[in-house]
Amino acid sequence: MTNIDPKWGNWASKPTPVKPEDIVRTEETEVLVVGAGIAGMSCVLSAAEAGAKVTVLEKTGYYAARGFNIGVVNSSLMRERGYYNDPDEVAREWIKRCGNRCDERVVRKYVTRSPEAMDWLLEIITRPEYGVRPELQGCLYKGETYRELIGSHIFYDGPISRAGKIGGMTDVVECMYVESQKYGVKYLFNTPMEQLIVEDGRVVGAYGRGEEGLIAVRASKGVVLATGGIDGNDEMCADLCPIANKTAEKLYWPKGGNLGDGHRAALWAGADFEDLPFPAMLHPQAYRHPSWCFLFVNPSGHRYMNEDNYLQARSLGVIKEGVKYCWSIFDSDWREKVPATLPYGGGLFWGNDYAIGRSTEFQLAGEEAKLEQGLKGGYAFAADTPEELAGKMEVDPAVFAETFTRYNAMCAAGKDEDFGKRPELLIPLDKPPYYAKKIAVALLAVVGGVRVDAESRALTPEHKPVPGLYALGNTAGGRYGVDYPLMIPGNSHGTALTFGYLLGRALAK
Ligand SMILES: Cc1cc2nc3c(=O)[nH]c(=O)nc-3n(C[C@H](O)[C@H](O)[C@H](O)COP(=O)(O)OP(=O)(O)OC[C@H]3O[C@@H](n4cnc5c(N)ncnc54)[C@H](O)[C@@H]3O)c2cc1C
């Protein structure tokens, strides 16, 4: 076995070539999709609906789905409700937030074609037999610097929800799965792809390991890698996305679905990765709490950032301290004080994930329940004085009391001398008991991968297409480059849907 790059771990070692006698059976198809997550399933259904013969290799026993939203730039639902985003503005802002390290052509494709992809999806999932009820997410950061736009679609009442299980994205992908069966898509579950079949430089299929042995699936129109991210593979993360291993928790499930199999297979077949390190999607939710924007302190009792920030930045703030958690500090008037902050900030974990039109009371009730859980679970504390609170947090009381007093003094003066928080958000903490709750970072996904062009073709280090090979979703790069921009929440699913839909149509031609 040869390692593709000596500075990388064993994960990059090329597998032993398959011998003809290893193969128990060969199947023929037109489009082979590897991985049945939102990216793969969008491609599967789109290609099958457009007339292609499609086969799916899936490592686990079922499709994969998690989370609640899909973010797109515009849609018919948004039009009906009077919302419109200017695609050019979205693209410019997206590229800026990604430090210009994303691929502008990839971003432009998402920005201009995501409305079509969402309308395609909505038409299917709202049919009477599926009965999904889409809504728009209203929980957005409203300040100018990190403003989040309406565009995130959330889903209620689908077949999985009606069966009493957790719906949202599972409802959406269930509809795709059922619908795809009408077109005779062949699913090979519990059949992980081990490597690609490459002949004369062209990818012509993949080997999957089924119960009976190694199956060769040959595809005449293309092989699509949609095997998700590398998040569950600590060794790959160490080399390609070190920050992913600094989080308090990795949330992906089903476990083992995200080991970077597609990334490795693409590399072995001659594709390149986008520039390193890969970006990661981080949420400050490891203790399942809103963190709001009052006073954040590190375990040494010092303030470390402007608390007025969106959720990715609030996560990075903790990681940059080199610790597993920091503290969000607030007082007993938080029920009155949080709503006053929402016109200036808000968004996920600073206001719950709720549909447009849901009341602030609904949101606060949810946050109250989470605070109670924290107090019972030992990751939130209450005390009558800053010193007593510091004792419970195991922070030096003198240091914490000084931070607390200084913060309140700056609030009273209306000027944050230390981090420049906007005056509207300088709200004194003056009503005991005071609270401290942990803020810790969860990794949702590593959202970087194989270098692709806007047609989702995998590219070589010379930026030439690897014939026959495509990558989607978190197996593909180009969308972000450096960080996960939340300007339209749910854009990881939104890009997976858009490129999956477009590639499916293109391959079926
Ligand atoms: C708890 C949680 C909540 C989230 N919520 C949201 C949200 O609301 N909105 C949002 O935009 N993003 C959300 N994300 C991120 C989002 O889930 C991912 O970015 C996205 O699903 C990736 O989709 P995908 O199709 O690329 O990969 P996946 O959904 O990971 O699908 C990959 C599939 O490939 C299969 N596979 C892997 N290796 C092989 C192999 N060798 N052979 C065959 N099959 C293989 C896997 O089993 C899996 O089925 C959330 C993430 C987590 C962990």
The ligand as an SDF file (V2000), in Angstrom:
LIG
                    3D

 53 58  0  0  0  0  0  0  0  0999 V2000
  -27.3390   16.7320   14.2440 C   0  0  0  0  0  0  0  0  0  0  0  0
  -27.1200   17.4510   12.9490 C   0  0  0  0  0  0  0  0  0  0  0  0
  -28.0730   18.3420   12.4990 C   0  0  0  0  0  0  0  0  0  0  0  0
  -27.8710   19.0160   11.3020 C   0  0  0  0  0  0  0  0  0  0  0  0
  -28.8250   19.8990   10.8810 N   0  0  0  0  0  0  0  0  0  0  0  0
  -28.6490   20.5550    9.7250 C   0  0  0  0  0  0  0  0  0  0  0  0
  -29.6550   21.4400    9.2500 C   0  0  0  0  0  0  0  0  0  0  0  0
  -30.7260   21.5880    9.8350 O   0  0  0  0  0  0  0  0  0  0  0  0
  -29.3990   22.0900    8.0790 N   0  0  0  0  0  0  0  0  0  0  0  0
  -28.2520   21.9020    7.3550 C   0  0  0  0  0  0  0  0  0  0  0  0
  -28.1050   22.4830    6.2870 O   0  0  0  0  0  0  0  0  0  0  0  0
  -27.3190   21.0390    7.7770 N   0  0  0  0  0  0  0  0  0  0  0  0
  -27.4920   20.3780    8.9410 C   0  0  0  0  0  0  0  0  0  0  0  0
  -26.5290   19.4910    9.3630 N   0  0  0  0  0  0  0  0  0  0  0  0
  -25.3970   19.1800    8.4820 C   0  0  0  0  0  0  0  0  0  0  0  0
  -25.8960   18.2350    7.4180 C   0  0  0  0  0  0  0  0  0  0  0  0
  -26.5480   17.1150    7.9800 O   0  0  0  0  0  0  0  0  0  0  0  0
  -24.8200   17.7450    6.4790 C   0  0  0  0  0  0  0  0  0  0  0  0
  -24.0160   18.8150    6.0780 O   0  0  0  0  0  0  0  0  0  0  0  0
  -25.4990   17.1000    5.2570 C   0  0  0  0  0  0  0  0  0  0  0  0
  -26.4630   16.2010    5.5860 O   0  0  0  0  0  0  0  0  0  0  0  0
  -24.5630   16.3780    4.4150 C   0  0  0  0  0  0  0  0  0  0  0  0
  -25.2910   15.6840    3.4400 O   0  0  0  0  0  0  0  0  0  0  0  0
  -24.5600   14.6320    2.5460 P   0  0  0  0  0  0  0  0  0  0  0  0
  -25.5830   14.0220    1.6690 O   0  0  0  0  0  0  0  0  0  0  0  0
  -23.3670   15.2500    1.9480 O   0  0  0  0  0  0  0  0  0  0  0  0
  -23.9940   13.5560    3.5790 O   0  0  0  0  0  0  0  0  0  0  0  0
  -24.7260   12.4990    4.5530 P   0  0  0  0  0  0  0  0  0  0  0  0
  -26.0570   12.9730    4.9640 O   0  0  0  0  0  0  0  0  0  0  0  0
  -23.7250   12.2340    5.6050 O   0  0  0  0  0  0  0  0  0  0  0  0
  -24.8910   11.2380    3.6340 O   0  0  0  0  0  0  0  0  0  0  0  0
  -23.7950   10.4420    3.2540 C   0  0  0  0  0  0  0  0  0  0  0  0
  -24.2650    9.0340    3.0360 C   0  0  0  0  0  0  0  0  0  0  0  0
  -23.2110    8.2960    2.4610 O   0  0  0  0  0  0  0  0  0  0  0  0
  -23.1330    7.0250    3.0870 C   0  0  0  0  0  0  0  0  0  0  0  0
  -21.7810    6.4880    2.9260 N   0  0  0  0  0  0  0  0  0  0  0  0
  -20.6430    6.8780    3.5360 C   0  0  0  0  0  0  0  0  0  0  0  0
  -19.6090    6.1410    3.1240 N   0  0  0  0  0  0  0  0  0  0  0  0
  -20.0960    5.2600    2.2240 C   0  0  0  0  0  0  0  0  0  0  0  0
  -19.5240    4.2160    1.4430 C   0  0  0  0  0  0  0  0  0  0  0  0
  -18.2260    3.9000    1.5190 N   0  0  0  0  0  0  0  0  0  0  0  0
  -20.3160    3.5100    0.6190 N   0  0  0  0  0  0  0  0  0  0  0  0
  -21.6460    3.7750    0.5380 C   0  0  0  0  0  0  0  0  0  0  0  0
  -22.2450    4.7280    1.2610 N   0  0  0  0  0  0  0  0  0  0  0  0
  -21.4770    5.4740    2.0850 C   0  0  0  0  0  0  0  0  0  0  0  0
  -23.5140    7.3200    4.5260 C   0  0  0  0  0  0  0  0  0  0  0  0
  -23.9030    6.1410    5.1980 O   0  0  0  0  0  0  0  0  0  0  0  0
  -24.6520    8.3200    4.3270 C   0  0  0  0  0  0  0  0  0  0  0  0
  -25.8590    7.6590    4.1520 O   0  0  0  0  0  0  0  0  0  0  0  0
  -26.7060   18.8070   10.5490 C   0  0  0  0  0  0  0  0  0  0  0  0
  -25.7420   17.8990   11.0080 C   0  0  0  0  0  0  0  0  0  0  0  0
  -25.9380   17.2280   12.1940 C   0  0  0  0  0  0  0  0  0  0  0  0
  -24.8970   16.2490   12.6530 C   0  0  0  0  0  0  0  0  0  0  0  0
  1  2  1  0
  2  3  1  0
  2 52  2  0
  3  4  2  0
  4  5  1  0
  4 50  1  0
  5  6  2  0
  6  7  1  0
  6 13  1  0
  7  8  2  0
  7  9  1  0
  9 10  1  0
 10 11  2  0
 10 12  1  0
 12 13  2  0
 13 14  1  0
 14 15  1  0
 14 50  1  0
 15 16  1  0
 16 17  1  0
 16 18  1  0
 18 19  1  0
 18 20  1  0
 20 21  1  0
 20 22  1  0
 22 23  1  0
 23 24  1  0
 24 25  2  0
 24 26  1  0
 24 27  1  0
 27 28  1  0
 28 29  2  0
 28 30  1  0
 28 31  1  0
 31 32  1  0
 32 33  1  0
 33 34  1  0
 33 48  1  0
 34 35  1  0
 35 36  1  0
 35 46  1  0
 36 37  1  0
 36 45  1  0
 37 38  2  0
 38 39  1  0
 39 40  1  0
 39 45  2  0
 40 41  1  0
 40 42  2  0
 42 43  1  0
 43 44  2  0
 44 45  1  0
 46 47  1  0
 46 48  1  0
 48 49  1  0
 50 51  2  0
 51 52  1  0
 52 53  1  0
M  END
$$$$
